[in-house]
């Protein structure tokens, strides 16, 4: 069975990408595929630890070796093997992470961009206390700038079909997602 809808989720660091995909999974029975987990699986087999630096290193290494579409091709293959109706893909970073699934799946692939102000996102990072997260706003801005350059994030963001601003409450975020699903005739 081919999926009926695939929603890719991209966004700035700490904007709420996982919160959106978790909501799609929990409220609307989407199966979640994480681009980052694809990299983590390869990290694990190589014996490297799960730091942001190692994730970036391996992601870049594979794209240098096999082209910018490497991870997107792996993701599309995984989605095809799943055989489910609704898929949410989190961790979409590169333009190819969207263009390849759009070529493979056509109009059933949609991209949501999740964003919030820098200060809000930095506070979220501090509260989640993930290993490797920056300790200062300056480190955060530097890390984000490096990631945007590495992944050509501005180009990816320009491919979004929908934009969600996650700057207030969880309820407001969910409401925005519901509005998108309504436009897609999914709620």
CNS distance restraints for C-alpha pairs under 8 A (distance, minus, plus):
assign (resid   1 and name CA) (resid  83 and name CA) 4.85 0.50 0.50
assign (resid   1 and name CA) (resid  84 and name CA) 6.57 0.50 0.50
assign (resid   1 and name CA) (resid  85 and name CA) 7.48 0.50 0.50
assign (resid   2 and name CA) (resid  80 and name CA) 6.62 0.50 0.50
assign (resid   2 and name CA) (resid  83 and name CA) 5.90 0.50 0.50
assign (resid   2 and name CA) (resid  84 and name CA) 6.84 0.50 0.50
assign (resid   2 and name CA) (resid  85 and name CA) 6.76 0.50 0.50
assign (resid   3 and name CA) (resid  79 and name CA) 7.92 0.50 0.50
assign (resid   3 and name CA) (resid  80 and name CA) 7.76 0.50 0.50
assign (resid   3 and name CA) (resid  83 and name CA) 6.71 0.50 0.50
assign (resid   3 and name CA) (resid  84 and name CA) 5.55 0.50 0.50
assign (resid   3 and name CA) (resid  85 and name CA) 4.12 0.50 0.50
assign (resid   3 and name CA) (resid  86 and name CA) 5.76 0.50 0.50
assign (resid   3 and name CA) (resid  87 and name CA) 7.08 0.50 0.50
assign (resid   3 and name CA) (resid 108 and name CA) 7.83 0.50 0.50
assign (resid   4 and name CA) (resid  85 and name CA) 4.93 0.50 0.50
assign (resid   4 and name CA) (resid  86 and name CA) 6.03 0.50 0.50
assign (resid   4 and name CA) (resid 108 and name CA) 6.24 0.50 0.50
assign (resid   5 and name CA) (resid  85 and name CA) 6.56 0.50 0.50
assign (resid   5 and name CA) (resid  86 and name CA) 5.13 0.50 0.50
assign (resid   5 and name CA) (resid  87 and name CA) 6.42 0.50 0.50
assign (resid   5 and name CA) (resid 108 and name CA) 4.74 0.50 0.50
assign (resid   5 and name CA) (resid 109 and name CA) 6.14 0.50 0.50
assign (resid   5 and name CA) (resid 110 and name CA) 7.82 0.50 0.50
assign (resid   6 and name CA) (resid  86 and name CA) 5.96 0.50 0.50
assign (resid   6 and name CA) (resid  87 and name CA) 4.69 0.50 0.50
assign (resid   6 and name CA) (resid  88 and name CA) 5.70 0.50 0.50
assign (resid   6 and name CA) (resid  89 and name CA) 7.29 0.50 0.50
assign (resid   6 and name CA) (resid 108 and name CA) 5.86 0.50 0.50
assign (resid   6 and name CA) (resid 109 and name CA) 4.65 0.50 0.50
assign (resid   6 and name CA) (resid 110 and name CA) 6.31 0.50 0.50
assign (resid   7 and name CA) (resid  87 and name CA) 6.29 0.50 0.50
assign (resid   7 and name CA) (resid  88 and name CA) 4.71 0.50 0.50
assign (resid   7 and name CA) (resid  89 and name CA) 6.09 0.50 0.50
assign (resid   7 and name CA) (resid 109 and name CA) 5.78 0.50 0.50
assign (resid   7 and name CA) (resid 110 and name CA) 4.90 0.50 0.50
assign (resid   7 and name CA) (resid 111 and name CA) 5.69 0.50 0.50
assign (resid   7 and name CA) (resid 112 and name CA) 7.05 0.50 0.50
assign (resid   8 and name CA) (resid  88 and name CA) 5.74 0.50 0.50
assign (resid   8 and name CA) (resid  89 and name CA) 4.50 0.50 0.50
assign (resid   8 and name CA) (resid  90 and name CA) 6.11 0.50 0.50
assign (resid   8 and name CA) (resid  92 and name CA) 6.43 0.50 0.50
assign (resid   8 and name CA) (resid  98 and name CA) 7.35 0.50 0.50
assign (resid   8 and name CA) (resid 109 and name CA) 7.13 0.50 0.50
assign (resid   8 and name CA) (resid 110 and name CA) 6.04 0.50 0.50
assign (resid   8 and name CA) (resid 111 and name CA) 4.59 0.50 0.50
assign (resid   8 and name CA) (resid 112 and name CA) 6.16 0.50 0.50
assign (resid   9 and name CA) (resid  17 and name CA) 6.13 0.50 0.50
assign (resid   9 and name CA) (resid  20 and name CA) 7.74 0.50 0.50
assign (resid   9 and name CA) (resid  21 and name CA) 7.29 0.50 0.50
assign (resid   9 and name CA) (resid  88 and name CA) 7.20 0.50 0.50
assign (resid   9 and name CA) (resid  89 and name CA) 5.89 0.50 0.50
assign (resid   9 and name CA) (resid  90 and name CA) 4.96 0.50 0.50
assign (resid   9 and name CA) (resid  91 and name CA) 6.54 0.50 0.50
assign (resid   9 and name CA) (resid  92 and name CA) 5.94 0.50 0.50
assign (resid   9 and name CA) (resid 111 and name CA) 5.79 0.50 0.50
assign (resid   9 and name CA) (resid 112 and name CA) 4.91 0.50 0.50
assign (resid   9 and name CA) (resid 113 and name CA) 6.08 0.50 0.50
assign (resid   9 and name CA) (resid 114 and name CA) 7.22 0.50 0.50
assign (resid  10 and name CA) (resid  17 and name CA) 6.41 0.50 0.50
assign (resid  10 and name CA) (resid  90 and name CA) 6.65 0.50 0.50
assign (resid  10 and name CA) (resid  91 and name CA) 5.93 0.50 0.50
assign (resid  10 and name CA) (resid  92 and name CA) 4.84 0.50 0.50
assign (resid  10 and name CA) (resid  93 and name CA) 6.23 0.50 0.50
assign (resid  10 and name CA) (resid 111 and name CA) 7.22 0.50 0.50
assign (resid  10 and name CA) (resid 112 and name CA) 6.20 0.50 0.50
assign (resid  10 and name CA) (resid 113 and name CA) 4.94 0.50 0.50
assign (resid  10 and name CA) (resid 114 and name CA) 6.19 0.50 0.50
assign (resid  10 and name CA) (resid 157 and name CA) 7.36 0.50 0.50
assign (resid  11 and name CA) (resid  15 and name CA) 6.28 0.50 0.50
assign (resid  11 and name CA) (resid  16 and name CA) 7.75 0.50 0.50
assign (resid  11 and name CA) (resid  17 and name CA) 6.30 0.50 0.50
assign (resid  11 and name CA) (resid  92 and name CA) 7.92 0.50 0.50
assign (resid  11 and name CA) (resid  93 and name CA) 7.83 0.50 0.50
assign (resid  11 and name CA) (resid 113 and name CA) 5.07 0.50 0.50
assign (resid  11 and name CA) (resid 114 and name CA) 4.54 0.50 0.50
assign (resid  11 and name CA) (resid 115 and name CA) 5.61 0.50 0.50
assign (resid  11 and name CA) (resid 157 and name CA) 7.40 0.50 0.50
assign (resid  12 and name CA) (resid 114 and name CA) 6.87 0.50 0.50
assign (resid  12 and name CA) (resid 115 and name CA) 5.71 0.50 0.50
assign (resid  12 and name CA) (resid 116 and name CA) 7.59 0.50 0.50
assign (resid  12 and name CA) (resid 144 and name CA) 7.79 0.50 0.50
assign (resid  13 and name CA) (resid 121 and name CA) 6.84 0.50 0.50
assign (resid  13 and name CA) (resid 144 and name CA) 6.92 0.50 0.50
assign (resid  14 and name CA) (resid 121 and name CA) 4.72 0.50 0.50
assign (resid  14 and name CA) (resid 122 and name CA) 6.89 0.50 0.50
assign (resid  14 and name CA) (resid 124 and name CA) 6.08 0.50 0.50
assign (resid  14 and name CA) (resid 125 and name CA) 5.92 0.50 0.50
assign (resid  15 and name CA) (resid 114 and name CA) 5.88 0.50 0.50
assign (resid  15 and name CA) (resid 115 and name CA) 4.96 0.50 0.50
assign (resid  15 and name CA) (resid 116 and name CA) 5.37 0.50 0.50
assign (resid  15 and name CA) (resid 121 and name CA) 5.72 0.50 0.50
assign (resid  15 and name CA) (resid 166 and name CA) 6.48 0.50 0.50
assign (resid  16 and name CA) (resid  20 and name CA) 6.29 0.50 0.50
assign (resid  16 and name CA) (resid 114 and name CA) 6.52 0.50 0.50
assign (resid  16 and name CA) (resid 115 and name CA) 7.54 0.50 0.50
assign (resid  16 and name CA) (resid 166 and name CA) 6.92 0.50 0.50
assign (resid  17 and name CA) (resid  21 and name CA) 6.42 0.50 0.50
assign (resid  17 and name CA) (resid  90 and name CA) 6.56 0.50 0.50
assign (resid  17 and name CA) (resid  91 and name CA) 7.45 0.50 0.50
assign (resid  17 and name CA) (resid 114 and name CA) 6.15 0.50 0.50
assign (resid  18 and name CA) (resid  22 and name CA) 5.83 0.50 0.50
assign (resid  18 and name CA) (resid  90 and name CA) 6.59 0.50 0.50
assign (resid  19 and name CA) (resid  23 and name CA) 6.11 0.50 0.50
assign (resid  20 and name CA) (resid  24 and name CA) 6.30 0.50 0.50
assign (resid  20 and name CA) (resid 173 and name CA) 7.81 0.50 0.50
assign (resid  20 and name CA) (resid 174 and name CA) 7.63 0.50 0.50
assign (resid  20 and name CA) (resid 177 and name CA) 7.43 0.50 0.50
assign (resid  21 and name CA) (resid  25 and name CA) 6.14 0.50 0.50
assign (resid  21 and name CA) (resid  32 and name CA) 6.70 0.50 0.50
assign (resid  21 and name CA) (resid  88 and name CA) 6.02 0.50 0.50
assign (resid  21 and name CA) (resid  89 and name CA) 7.37 0.50 0.50
assign (resid  21 and name CA) (resid  90 and name CA) 6.52 0.50 0.50
assign (resid  22 and name CA) (resid  26 and name CA) 5.94 0.50 0.50
assign (resid  22 and name CA) (resid  32 and name CA) 7.78 0.50 0.50
assign (resid  23 and name CA) (resid  27 and name CA) 5.56 0.50 0.50
assign (resid  23 and name CA) (resid  28 and name CA) 7.39 0.50 0.50
assign (resid  23 and name CA) (resid 174 and name CA) 7.37 0.50 0.50
assign (resid  24 and name CA) (resid  28 and name CA) 5.09 0.50 0.50
assign (resid  24 and name CA) (resid  29 and name CA) 6.47 0.50 0.50
assign (resid  24 and name CA) (resid  30 and name CA) 5.50 0.50 0.50
assign (resid  24 and name CA) (resid  88 and name CA) 7.10 0.50 0.50
assign (resid  25 and name CA) (resid  29 and name CA) 4.65 0.50 0.50
assign (resid  25 and name CA) (resid  30 and name CA) 4.28 0.50 0.50
assign (resid  25 and name CA) (resid  31 and name CA) 5.97 0.50 0.50
assign (resid  25 and name CA) (resid  32 and name CA) 6.55 0.50 0.50
assign (resid  25 and name CA) (resid  88 and name CA) 7.67 0.50 0.50
assign (resid  26 and name CA) (resid  30 and name CA) 7.51 0.50 0.50
assign (resid  29 and name CA) (resid  86 and name CA) 7.33 0.50 0.50
assign (resid  30 and name CA) (resid  85 and name CA) 7.90 0.50 0.50
assign (resid  30 and name CA) (resid  86 and name CA) 4.83 0.50 0.50
assign (resid  30 and name CA) (resid  87 and name CA) 5.07 0.50 0.50
assign (resid  30 and name CA) (resid  88 and name CA) 6.02 0.50 0.50
assign (resid  31 and name CA) (resid  84 and name CA) 7.41 0.50 0.50
assign (resid  31 and name CA) (resid  86 and name CA) 6.21 0.50 0.50
assign (resid  31 and name CA) (resid  87 and name CA) 4.75 0.50 0.50
assign (resid  31 and name CA) (resid  88 and name CA) 6.10 0.50 0.50
assign (resid  32 and name CA) (resid  87 and name CA) 5.79 0.50 0.50
assign (resid  32 and name CA) (resid  88 and name CA) 4.80 0.50 0.50
assign (resid  32 and name CA) (resid  89 and name CA) 5.80 0.50 0.50
assign (resid  32 and name CA) (resid  90 and name CA) 7.21 0.50 0.50
assign (resid  33 and name CA) (resid  37 and name CA) 7.84 0.50 0.50
assign (resid  33 and name CA) (resid  75 and name CA) 7.54 0.50 0.50
assign (resid  33 and name CA) (resid  79 and name CA) 7.64 0.50 0.50
assign (resid  33 and name CA) (resid  87 and name CA) 7.10 0.50 0.50
assign (resid  33 and name CA) (resid  88 and name CA) 6.21 0.50 0.50
assign (resid  33 and name CA) (resid  89 and name CA) 4.79 0.50 0.50
assign (resid  33 and name CA) (resid  90 and name CA) 6.35 0.50 0.50
assign (resid  34 and name CA) (resid  38 and name CA) 6.63 0.50 0.50
assign (resid  34 and name CA) (resid  89 and name CA) 5.68 0.50 0.50
assign (resid  34 and name CA) (resid  90 and name CA) 4.85 0.50 0.50
assign (resid  34 and name CA) (resid  91 and name CA) 5.93 0.50 0.50
assign (resid  35 and name CA) (resid  39 and name CA) 6.76 0.50 0.50
assign (resid  35 and name CA) (resid  71 and name CA) 7.11 0.50 0.50
assign (resid  35 and name CA) (resid  72 and name CA) 7.96 0.50 0.50
assign (resid  35 and name CA) (resid  75 and name CA) 6.81 0.50 0.50
assign (resid  35 and name CA) (resid  89 and name CA) 7.02 0.50 0.50
assign (resid  35 and name CA) (resid  90 and name CA) 6.14 0.50 0.50
assign (resid  35 and name CA) (resid  91 and name CA) 5.02 0.50 0.50
assign (resid  35 and name CA) (resid  92 and name CA) 6.47 0.50 0.50
assign (resid  36 and name CA) (resid  40 and name CA) 6.09 0.50 0.50
assign (resid  36 and name CA) (resid  55 and name CA) 7.75 0.50 0.50
assign (resid  36 and name CA) (resid  90 and name CA) 7.82 0.50 0.50
assign (resid  36 and name CA) (resid  91 and name CA) 5.88 0.50 0.50
assign (resid  37 and name CA) (resid  41 and name CA) 5.94 0.50 0.50
assign (resid  38 and name CA) (resid  42 and name CA) 6.67 0.50 0.50
assign (resid  38 and name CA) (resid  71 and name CA) 7.48 0.50 0.50
assign (resid  38 and name CA) (resid  74 and name CA) 7.75 0.50 0.50
assign (resid  38 and name CA) (resid  75 and name CA) 7.60 0.50 0.50
assign (resid  39 and name CA) (resid  43 and name CA) 6.14 0.50 0.50
assign (resid  39 and name CA) (resid  55 and name CA) 6.48 0.50 0.50
assign (resid  39 and name CA) (resid  58 and name CA) 7.12 0.50 0.50
assign (resid  39 and name CA) (resid  59 and name CA) 6.43 0.50 0.50
assign (resid  39 and name CA) (resid  71 and name CA) 7.96 0.50 0.50
assign (resid  40 and name CA) (resid  44 and name CA) 6.06 0.50 0.50
assign (resid  40 and name CA) (resid  50 and name CA) 6.66 0.50 0.50
assign (resid  40 and name CA) (resid  55 and name CA) 6.97 0.50 0.50
assign (resid  41 and name CA) (resid  45 and name CA) 6.53 0.50 0.50
assign (resid  42 and name CA) (resid  46 and name CA) 6.28 0.50 0.50
assign (resid  43 and name CA) (resid  47 and name CA) 6.26 0.50 0.50
assign (resid  43 and name CA) (resid  48 and name CA) 5.34 0.50 0.50
assign (resid  43 and name CA) (resid  49 and name CA) 6.96 0.50 0.50
assign (resid  43 and name CA) (resid  50 and name CA) 6.99 0.50 0.50
assign (resid  43 and name CA) (resid  54 and name CA) 7.76 0.50 0.50
assign (resid  43 and name CA) (resid  55 and name CA) 7.37 0.50 0.50
assign (resid  43 and name CA) (resid  58 and name CA) 7.21 0.50 0.50
assign (resid  44 and name CA) (resid  48 and name CA) 6.11 0.50 0.50
assign (resid  44 and name CA) (resid  49 and name CA) 7.21 0.50 0.50
assign (resid  44 and name CA) (resid  50 and name CA) 7.82 0.50 0.50
assign (resid  48 and name CA) (resid  54 and name CA) 7.14 0.50 0.50
assign (resid  49 and name CA) (resid  54 and name CA) 7.00 0.50 0.50
assign (resid  50 and name CA) (resid  54 and name CA) 6.45 0.50 0.50
assign (resid  50 and name CA) (resid  55 and name CA) 6.66 0.50 0.50
assign (resid  51 and name CA) (resid  55 and name CA) 6.20 0.50 0.50
assign (resid  51 and name CA) (resid 131 and name CA) 6.90 0.50 0.50
assign (resid  51 and name CA) (resid 132 and name CA) 6.04 0.50 0.50
assign (resid  52 and name CA) (resid  56 and name CA) 6.12 0.50 0.50
assign (resid  52 and name CA) (resid 132 and name CA) 6.06 0.50 0.50
assign (resid  52 and name CA) (resid 133 and name CA) 7.90 0.50 0.50
assign (resid  53 and name CA) (resid  57 and name CA) 6.02 0.50 0.50
assign (resid  53 and name CA) (resid 132 and name CA) 7.90 0.50 0.50
assign (resid  54 and name CA) (resid  58 and name CA) 6.02 0.50 0.50
assign (resid  55 and name CA) (resid  59 and name CA) 5.95 0.50 0.50
assign (resid  56 and name CA) (resid  60 and name CA) 6.04 0.50 0.50
assign (resid  57 and name CA) (resid  61 and name CA) 6.01 0.50 0.50
assign (resid  58 and name CA) (resid  62 and name CA) 6.09 0.50 0.50
assign (resid  59 and name CA) (resid  63 and name CA) 6.34 0.50 0.50
assign (resid  59 and name CA) (resid  71 and name CA) 7.87 0.50 0.50
assign (resid  60 and name CA) (resid  64 and name CA) 5.95 0.50 0.50
assign (resid  61 and name CA) (resid  65 and name CA) 6.14 0.50 0.50
assign (resid  62 and name CA) (resid  66 and name CA) 5.76 0.50 0.50
assign (resid  62 and name CA) (resid  67 and name CA) 7.32 0.50 0.50
assign (resid  62 and name CA) (resid  70 and name CA) 6.83 0.50 0.50
assign (resid  63 and name CA) (resid  67 and name CA) 4.44 0.50 0.50
assign (resid  63 and name CA) (resid  68 and name CA) 4.67 0.50 0.50
assign (resid  63 and name CA) (resid  69 and name CA) 6.95 0.50 0.50
assign (resid  63 and name CA) (resid  70 and name CA) 5.76 0.50 0.50
assign (resid  63 and name CA) (resid  71 and name CA) 7.64 0.50 0.50
assign (resid  64 and name CA) (resid  68 and name CA) 7.15 0.50 0.50
assign (resid  66 and name CA) (resid  70 and name CA) 5.83 0.50 0.50
assign (resid  68 and name CA) (resid  94 and name CA) 7.72 0.50 0.50
assign (resid  68 and name CA) (resid  96 and name CA) 6.48 0.50 0.50
assign (resid  69 and name CA) (resid  73 and name CA) 5.97 0.50 0.50
assign (resid  69 and name CA) (resid  96 and name CA) 5.32 0.50 0.50
assign (resid  69 and name CA) (resid  97 and name CA) 6.82 0.50 0.50
assign (resid  69 and name CA) (resid 100 and name CA) 7.03 0.50 0.50
assign (resid  70 and name CA) (resid  74 and name CA) 6.40 0.50 0.50
assign (resid  71 and name CA) (resid  75 and name CA) 6.09 0.50 0.50
assign (resid  71 and name CA) (resid  97 and name CA) 7.17 0.50 0.50
assign (resid  72 and name CA) (resid  76 and name CA) 6.08 0.50 0.50
assign (resid  72 and name CA) (resid  96 and name CA) 6.44 0.50 0.50
assign (resid  72 and name CA) (resid  97 and name CA) 4.70 0.50 0.50
assign (resid  72 and name CA) (resid  98 and name CA) 7.54 0.50 0.50
assign (resid  72 and name CA) (resid 100 and name CA) 6.25 0.50 0.50
assign (resid  72 and name CA) (resid 101 and name CA) 6.95 0.50 0.50
assign (resid  73 and name CA) (resid  77 and name CA) 6.15 0.50 0.50
assign (resid  73 and name CA) (resid 100 and name CA) 6.94 0.50 0.50
assign (resid  73 and name CA) (resid 101 and name CA) 7.80 0.50 0.50
assign (resid  74 and name CA) (resid  78 and name CA) 6.21 0.50 0.50
assign (resid  75 and name CA) (resid  79 and name CA) 6.22 0.50 0.50
assign (resid  76 and name CA) (resid  80 and name CA) 6.23 0.50 0.50
assign (resid  76 and name CA) (resid 100 and name CA) 7.86 0.50 0.50
assign (resid  76 and name CA) (resid 101 and name CA) 6.04 0.50 0.50
assign (resid  76 and name CA) (resid 104 and name CA) 7.34 0.50 0.50
assign (resid  77 and name CA) (resid  81 and name CA) 6.29 0.50 0.50
assign (resid  78 and name CA) (resid  82 and name CA) 6.30 0.50 0.50
assign (resid  79 and name CA) (resid  83 and name CA) 7.09 0.50 0.50
assign (resid  79 and name CA) (resid  84 and name CA) 8.00 0.50 0.50
assign (resid  79 and name CA) (resid  87 and name CA) 7.49 0.50 0.50
assign (resid  92 and name CA) (resid  97 and name CA) 5.64 0.50 0.50
assign (resid  92 and name CA) (resid  98 and name CA) 7.18 0.50 0.50
assign (resid  93 and name CA) (resid  97 and name CA) 6.42 0.50 0.50
assign (resid  93 and name CA) (resid 151 and name CA) 5.92 0.50 0.50
assign (resid  93 and name CA) (resid 152 and name CA) 7.81 0.50 0.50
assign (resid  93 and name CA) (resid 153 and name CA) 6.12 0.50 0.50
assign (resid  93 and name CA) (resid 156 and name CA) 6.57 0.50 0.50
assign (resid  94 and name CA) (resid  98 and name CA) 7.36 0.50 0.50
assign (resid  94 and name CA) (resid 151 and name CA) 4.93 0.50 0.50
assign (resid  94 and name CA) (resid 152 and name CA) 6.05 0.50 0.50
assign (resid  94 and name CA) (resid 153 and name CA) 6.15 0.50 0.50
assign (resid  94 and name CA) (resid 155 and name CA) 7.87 0.50 0.50
assign (resid  94 and name CA) (resid 156 and name CA) 5.74 0.50 0.50
assign (resid  95 and name CA) (resid  99 and name CA) 6.20 0.50 0.50
assign (resid  95 and name CA) (resid 151 and name CA) 7.80 0.50 0.50
assign (resid  95 and name CA) (resid 152 and name CA) 7.01 0.50 0.50
assign (resid  95 and name CA) (resid 153 and name CA) 7.27 0.50 0.50
assign (resid  95 and name CA) (resid 155 and name CA) 6.07 0.50 0.50
assign (resid  95 and name CA) (resid 156 and name CA) 4.36 0.50 0.50
assign (resid  95 and name CA) (resid 159 and name CA) 7.55 0.50 0.50
assign (resid  96 and name CA) (resid 100 and name CA) 5.51 0.50 0.50
assign (resid  97 and name CA) (resid 101 and name CA) 6.85 0.50 0.50
assign (resid  98 and name CA) (resid 102 and name CA) 6.14 0.50 0.50
assign (resid  98 and name CA) (resid 111 and name CA) 7.26 0.50 0.50
assign (resid  98 and name CA) (resid 156 and name CA) 7.40 0.50 0.50
assign (resid  98 and name CA) (resid 159 and name CA) 7.55 0.50 0.50
assign (resid  99 and name CA) (resid 103 and name CA) 6.24 0.50 0.50
assign (resid 100 and name CA) (resid 104 and name CA) 6.17 0.50 0.50
assign (resid 101 and name CA) (resid 105 and name CA) 5.64 0.50 0.50
assign (resid 101 and name CA) (resid 106 and name CA) 7.36 0.50 0.50
assign (resid 101 and name CA) (resid 109 and name CA) 6.70 0.50 0.50
assign (resid 102 and name CA) (resid 106 and name CA) 4.72 0.50 0.50
assign (resid 102 and name CA) (resid 107 and name CA) 6.72 0.50 0.50
assign (resid 102 and name CA) (resid 108 and name CA) 7.80 0.50 0.50
assign (resid 102 and name CA) (resid 109 and name CA) 5.65 0.50 0.50
assign (resid 102 and name CA) (resid 110 and name CA) 7.98 0.50 0.50
assign (resid 105 and name CA) (resid 109 and name CA) 6.22 0.50 0.50
assign (resid 110 and name CA) (resid 160 and name CA) 7.51 0.50 0.50
assign (resid 110 and name CA) (resid 161 and name CA) 6.04 0.50 0.50
assign (resid 111 and name CA) (resid 159 and name CA) 7.20 0.50 0.50
assign (resid 111 and name CA) (resid 160 and name CA) 4.82 0.50 0.50
assign (resid 111 and name CA) (resid 161 and name CA) 5.21 0.50 0.50
assign (resid 111 and name CA) (resid 162 and name CA) 6.49 0.50 0.50
assign (resid 112 and name CA) (resid 160 and name CA) 5.52 0.50 0.50
assign (resid 112 and name CA) (resid 161 and name CA) 6.02 0.50 0.50
assign (resid 112 and name CA) (resid 162 and name CA) 4.76 0.50 0.50
assign (resid 112 and name CA) (resid 163 and name CA) 5.66 0.50 0.50
assign (resid 112 and name CA) (resid 164 and name CA) 7.07 0.50 0.50
assign (resid 113 and name CA) (resid 157 and name CA) 6.36 0.50 0.50
assign (resid 113 and name CA) (resid 160 and name CA) 5.75 0.50 0.50
assign (resid 113 and name CA) (resid 161 and name CA) 7.85 0.50 0.50
assign (resid 113 and name CA) (resid 162 and name CA) 6.19 0.50 0.50
assign (resid 113 and name CA) (resid 163 and name CA) 4.70 0.50 0.50
assign (resid 113 and name CA) (resid 164 and name CA) 6.07 0.50 0.50
assign (resid 114 and name CA) (resid 163 and name CA) 6.02 0.50 0.50
assign (resid 114 and name CA) (resid 164 and name CA) 4.81 0.50 0.50
assign (resid 114 and name CA) (resid 165 and name CA) 6.04 0.50 0.50
assign (resid 114 and name CA) (resid 166 and name CA) 6.74 0.50 0.50
assign (resid 115 and name CA) (resid 163 and name CA) 7.62 0.50 0.50
assign (resid 115 and name CA) (resid 164 and name CA) 6.33 0.50 0.50
assign (resid 115 and name CA) (resid 165 and name CA) 5.14 0.50 0.50
assign (resid 115 and name CA) (resid 166 and name CA) 5.98 0.50 0.50
assign (resid 116 and name CA) (resid 120 and name CA) 6.63 0.50 0.50
assign (resid 116 and name CA) (resid 121 and name CA) 6.40 0.50 0.50
assign (resid 116 and name CA) (resid 165 and name CA) 5.65 0.50 0.50
assign (resid 116 and name CA) (resid 166 and name CA) 5.28 0.50 0.50
assign (resid 116 and name CA) (resid 167 and name CA) 5.38 0.50 0.50
assign (resid 117 and name CA) (resid 121 and name CA) 6.28 0.50 0.50
assign (resid 117 and name CA) (resid 167 and name CA) 7.09 0.50 0.50
assign (resid 118 and name CA) (resid 122 and name CA) 6.11 0.50 0.50
assign (resid 119 and name CA) (resid 123 and name CA) 6.25 0.50 0.50
assign (resid 119 and name CA) (resid 137 and name CA) 7.73 0.50 0.50
assign (resid 120 and name CA) (resid 124 and name CA) 6.39 0.50 0.50
assign (resid 120 and name CA) (resid 167 and name CA) 7.10 0.50 0.50
assign (resid 121 and name CA) (resid 125 and name CA) 6.31 0.50 0.50
assign (resid 122 and name CA) (resid 126 and name CA) 6.28 0.50 0.50
assign (resid 122 and name CA) (resid 137 and name CA) 6.53 0.50 0.50
assign (resid 122 and name CA) (resid 140 and name CA) 6.90 0.50 0.50
assign (resid 123 and name CA) (resid 127 and name CA) 6.28 0.50 0.50
assign (resid 124 and name CA) (resid 128 and name CA) 6.27 0.50 0.50
assign (resid 125 and name CA) (resid 129 and name CA) 6.46 0.50 0.50
assign (resid 125 and name CA) (resid 130 and name CA) 7.43 0.50 0.50
assign (resid 125 and name CA) (resid 133 and name CA) 6.78 0.50 0.50
assign (resid 125 and name CA) (resid 134 and name CA) 7.94 0.50 0.50
assign (resid 126 and name CA) (resid 133 and name CA) 7.61 0.50 0.50
assign (resid 126 and name CA) (resid 134 and name CA) 7.96 0.50 0.50
assign (resid 126 and name CA) (resid 135 and name CA) 7.24 0.50 0.50
assign (resid 129 and name CA) (resid 133 and name CA) 7.07 0.50 0.50
assign (resid 133 and name CA) (resid 140 and name CA) 7.82 0.50 0.50
assign (resid 134 and name CA) (resid 139 and name CA) 5.42 0.50 0.50
assign (resid 134 and name CA) (resid 140 and name CA) 5.26 0.50 0.50
assign (resid 134 and name CA) (resid 143 and name CA) 7.67 0.50 0.50
assign (resid 135 and name CA) (resid 139 and name CA) 6.68 0.50 0.50
assign (resid 135 and name CA) (resid 140 and name CA) 7.41 0.50 0.50
assign (resid 136 and name CA) (resid 140 and name CA) 6.23 0.50 0.50
assign (resid 137 and name CA) (resid 141 and name CA) 6.16 0.50 0.50
assign (resid 138 and name CA) (resid 142 and name CA) 6.22 0.50 0.50
assign (resid 139 and name CA) (resid 143 and name CA) 6.04 0.50 0.50
assign (resid 140 and name CA) (resid 144 and name CA) 6.09 0.50 0.50
assign (resid 141 and name CA) (resid 145 and name CA) 6.03 0.50 0.50
assign (resid 142 and name CA) (resid 146 and name CA) 6.23 0.50 0.50
assign (resid 143 and name CA) (resid 147 and name CA) 6.24 0.50 0.50
assign (resid 144 and name CA) (resid 148 and name CA) 6.06 0.50 0.50
assign (resid 145 and name CA) (resid 149 and name CA) 6.26 0.50 0.50
assign (resid 146 and name CA) (resid 150 and name CA) 6.03 0.50 0.50
assign (resid 147 and name CA) (resid 151 and name CA) 5.93 0.50 0.50
assign (resid 147 and name CA) (resid 153 and name CA) 7.60 0.50 0.50
assign (resid 148 and name CA) (resid 152 and name CA) 5.52 0.50 0.50
assign (resid 148 and name CA) (resid 153 and name CA) 4.69 0.50 0.50
assign (resid 148 and name CA) (resid 154 and name CA) 6.88 0.50 0.50
assign (resid 149 and name CA) (resid 153 and name CA) 6.79 0.50 0.50
assign (resid 152 and name CA) (resid 156 and name CA) 6.66 0.50 0.50
assign (resid 153 and name CA) (resid 157 and name CA) 6.02 0.50 0.50
assign (resid 154 and name CA) (resid 158 and name CA) 6.26 0.50 0.50
assign (resid 155 and name CA) (resid 159 and name CA) 6.76 0.50 0.50
assign (resid 156 and name CA) (resid 160 and name CA) 7.21 0.50 0.50
assign (resid 162 and name CA) (resid 180 and name CA) 7.29 0.50 0.50
assign (resid 164 and name CA) (resid 173 and name CA) 7.38 0.50 0.50
assign (resid 164 and name CA) (resid 176 and name CA) 6.50 0.50 0.50
assign (resid 164 and name CA) (resid 177 and name CA) 7.55 0.50 0.50
assign (resid 165 and name CA) (resid 173 and name CA) 7.50 0.50 0.50
assign (resid 166 and name CA) (resid 170 and name CA) 7.97 0.50 0.50
assign (resid 166 and name CA) (resid 172 and name CA) 7.73 0.50 0.50
assign (resid 166 and name CA) (resid 173 and name CA) 5.75 0.50 0.50
assign (resid 168 and name CA) (resid 172 and name CA) 6.64 0.50 0.50
assign (resid 168 and name CA) (resid 173 and name CA) 7.64 0.50 0.50
assign (resid 169 and name CA) (resid 173 and name CA) 6.45 0.50 0.50
assign (resid 170 and name CA) (resid 174 and name CA) 6.22 0.50 0.50
assign (resid 171 and name CA) (resid 175 and name CA) 6.12 0.50 0.50
assign (resid 172 and name CA) (resid 176 and name CA) 6.27 0.50 0.50
assign (resid 173 and name CA) (resid 177 and name CA) 6.39 0.50 0.50
assign (resid 174 and name CA) (resid 178 and name CA) 6.14 0.50 0.50
assign (resid 175 and name CA) (resid 179 and name CA) 6.26 0.50 0.50
assign (resid 176 and name CA) (resid 180 and name CA) 6.47 0.50 0.50
assign (resid 177 and name CA) (resid 181 and name CA) 6.27 0.50 0.50
assign (resid 178 and name CA) (resid 182 and name CA) 6.08 0.50 0.50
assign (resid 178 and name CA) (resid 187 and name CA) 6.95 0.50 0.50
assign (resid 179 and name CA) (resid 183 and name CA) 6.35 0.50 0.50
assign (resid 180 and name CA) (resid 184 and name CA) 6.35 0.50 0.50
assign (resid 181 and name CA) (resid 185 and name CA) 6.04 0.50 0.50
assign (resid 181 and name CA) (resid 186 and name CA) 4.91 0.50 0.50
assign (resid 181 and name CA) (resid 187 and name CA) 5.62 0.50 0.50
assign (resid 182 and name CA) (resid 186 and name CA) 5.66 0.50 0.50
assign (resid 182 and name CA) (resid 187 and name CA) 5.39 0.50 0.50
